[in-house]
Amino acid sequence: MLALKPNCECCDADLAWDSPDAFICSFECTWCRDCASGRLGGRCPNCGGGLEPRPVRPSAALARYPGQRERAPLSPACRTPAV
């Protein structure tokens, strides 16, 4: 089951569990739409994999299996200023 991390690992933007603006790689690194398509160029800086829209968990399942509450740490690759 996906963790549904609550924030972008690059800019720390909030990402609701049902957000269409959340993108993930195959390791579930989580990014906002702006970072995924802009700064990261559609590639995860942690593993090099492609970024895809994160699936939305149906509300009935979300009530029983909520997303992760702990914020994900920022990726070391995003700690340097964007170029």
Residue frames relative to the residue before (quaternion, step in Angstrom):
aa qw qx qy qz dx dy dz
M 1.0000 0.0000 0.0000 0.0000 0.00 0.00 0.00
L 0.5058 -0.6604 0.4679 0.2986 3.58 -0.95 0.88
A 0.5096 -0.6631 0.4670 0.2872 3.56 -1.09 0.79
L 0.1638 -0.8028 0.5453 0.1767 3.61 1.10 -0.69
K 0.0445 -0.8318 0.5530 -0.0202 3.56 0.59 1.21
P 0.4511 -0.7542 0.4237 0.2196 3.59 -0.95 0.88
N 0.7864 0.2652 -0.1527 0.5365 3.62 1.21 0.05
C 0.5515 -0.5710 0.4975 0.3497 3.51 -1.36 0.38
E 0.3949 -0.7405 0.4998 0.2142 3.57 -0.87 0.96
C 0.6426 0.4917 -0.3354 0.4825 3.59 1.27 0.11
C 0.8294 0.1644 -0.0633 0.5301 3.60 0.67 -1.08
D 0.4324 -0.7322 0.4172 0.3208 3.61 1.34 -0.06
A 0.3044 0.7528 -0.5255 0.2541 3.62 1.17 0.46
D 0.5164 -0.6224 0.4920 0.3224 3.57 -1.13 0.69
L 0.0519 -0.7740 0.6309 0.0124 3.57 -1.04 0.85
A 0.3355 -0.7461 0.5428 0.1903 3.55 -0.41 1.24
W 0.6311 -0.5717 0.3754 0.3660 3.56 -1.16 0.62
D 0.7446 0.3473 -0.2167 0.5272 3.58 1.16 -0.47
S 0.3477 0.7812 -0.4608 0.2375 3.58 1.25 0.33
P 0.3526 -0.7214 0.5517 0.2255 3.59 -0.91 0.88
D 0.6274 0.5540 -0.3228 0.4419 3.59 1.30 -0.13
A 0.5454 0.5978 -0.4067 0.4240 3.61 1.25 0.24
F 0.0848 -0.7828 0.6164 0.0096 3.55 -0.97 0.96
I 0.0964 -0.8008 0.5904 0.0302 3.56 -1.09 0.76
C 0.3525 -0.6574 0.6077 0.2725 3.53 -1.38 0.27
S 0.7192 -0.4442 0.2946 0.4457 3.62 -1.22 -0.04
F 0.6667 0.4581 -0.3028 0.5039 3.60 1.27 -0.22
E 0.4942 -0.6907 0.3817 0.3648 3.58 1.38 0.12
C 0.2611 0.6891 -0.6071 0.2974 3.58 1.04 0.65
T 0.2140 -0.8250 0.5202 0.0539 3.58 -0.83 0.99
W 0.0237 -0.8073 0.5860 -0.0657 3.54 -0.86 1.06
C 0.4604 -0.6365 0.5306 0.3183 3.56 -1.20 0.51
R 0.6913 -0.4836 0.3445 0.4117 3.57 -1.26 0.39
D 0.6654 0.5193 -0.3189 0.4312 3.61 0.87 -0.93
C 0.6928 0.4535 -0.2821 0.4845 3.61 0.88 -0.91
A 0.6421 0.5484 -0.3277 0.4237 3.60 0.94 -0.91
S 0.7753 0.3479 -0.1945 0.4899 3.57 0.78 -0.95
G 0.7146 0.4403 -0.2584 0.4782 3.60 1.09 -0.59
R 0.8205 0.2904 -0.1380 0.4727 3.53 -0.12 -1.33
L 0.7658 0.3838 -0.2031 0.4742 3.61 0.92 -0.87
G 0.3273 -0.7967 0.4638 0.2073 3.58 1.25 -0.18
G 0.6918 -0.5077 0.2786 0.4314 3.58 1.07 0.74
R 0.6731 0.4448 -0.2886 0.5156 3.61 1.28 0.19
C 0.4568 -0.6696 0.5156 0.2779 3.55 -1.03 0.83
P 0.3733 -0.7463 0.4983 0.2354 3.62 -0.69 0.99
N 0.6179 0.5584 -0.3450 0.4328 3.60 1.22 -0.31
C 0.8299 0.1642 -0.0603 0.5299 3.61 0.85 -0.95
G 0.4805 -0.6816 0.4304 0.3454 3.61 1.22 -0.32
G 0.5098 0.6661 -0.4090 0.3592 3.59 1.28 -0.04
G 0.6115 -0.5569 0.4255 0.3673 3.52 -1.31 0.30
L 0.3566 -0.7193 0.5593 0.2066 3.55 -1.23 0.54
E 0.0789 -0.7903 0.6075 -0.0096 3.54 -0.96 1.00
P 0.6061 -0.5304 0.4173 0.4209 3.60 -1.16 0.43
R 0.4346 -0.6870 0.5167 0.2685 3.57 -0.97 0.85
P 0.4745 -0.6672 0.4824 0.3113 3.61 -0.84 0.88
V 0.3807 -0.7019 0.5565 0.2297 3.55 -1.17 0.66
R 0.3504 -0.7237 0.5561 0.2101 3.56 -0.83 1.02
P 0.4995 -0.6563 0.4655 0.3212 3.63 -0.83 0.90
S 0.6129 -0.6031 0.3631 0.3590 3.61 -0.99 0.81
A 0.6234 0.5331 -0.3589 0.4453 3.62 0.96 -0.69
A 0.6843 0.4517 -0.2800 0.4993 3.59 0.98 -0.80
L 0.6156 0.5614 -0.3439 0.4332 3.58 1.06 -0.72
A 0.6135 0.5467 -0.3491 0.4504 3.59 1.05 -0.69
R 0.7277 0.4130 -0.2313 0.4964 3.56 1.01 -0.80
Y 0.7872 0.1689 -0.0581 0.5903 3.58 1.09 -0.78
P 0.0839 -0.8383 0.5374 0.0377 3.60 0.33 1.20
G 0.5932 -0.5675 0.4352 0.3696 3.52 -1.26 0.33
Q 0.6970 -0.4563 0.3633 0.4171 3.51 -1.38 0.17
R 0.3145 -0.7591 0.5402 0.1819 3.60 -0.96 0.80
E 0.6301 0.5273 -0.3411 0.4567 3.60 1.08 -0.66
R 0.4467 -0.6935 0.5006 0.2627 3.54 -0.91 0.95
A 0.4693 -0.6647 0.5095 0.2798 3.54 -1.07 0.79
P 0.4916 -0.6450 0.4827 0.3306 3.61 -1.03 0.68
L 0.5508 -0.6075 0.4536 0.3490 3.55 -1.16 0.54
S 0.5184 -0.6436 0.4747 0.3027 3.55 -1.05 0.81
P 0.5344 -0.6207 0.4613 0.3410 3.62 -0.96 0.77
A 0.6186 0.5666 -0.3406 0.4246 3.59 1.09 -0.67
C 0.7189 0.4225 -0.2451 0.4945 3.59 1.16 -0.48
R 0.5110 0.6577 -0.4236 0.3563 3.59 1.18 0.08
T 0.6358 0.4720 -0.3356 0.5103 3.56 1.26 -0.18
P 0.6012 -0.5834 0.3883 0.3839 3.61 -1.05 0.62
A 0.5399 -0.6134 0.4730 0.3294 3.56 -1.14 0.70
V 0.2819 -0.7580 0.5651 0.1632 3.55 -1.12 0.68
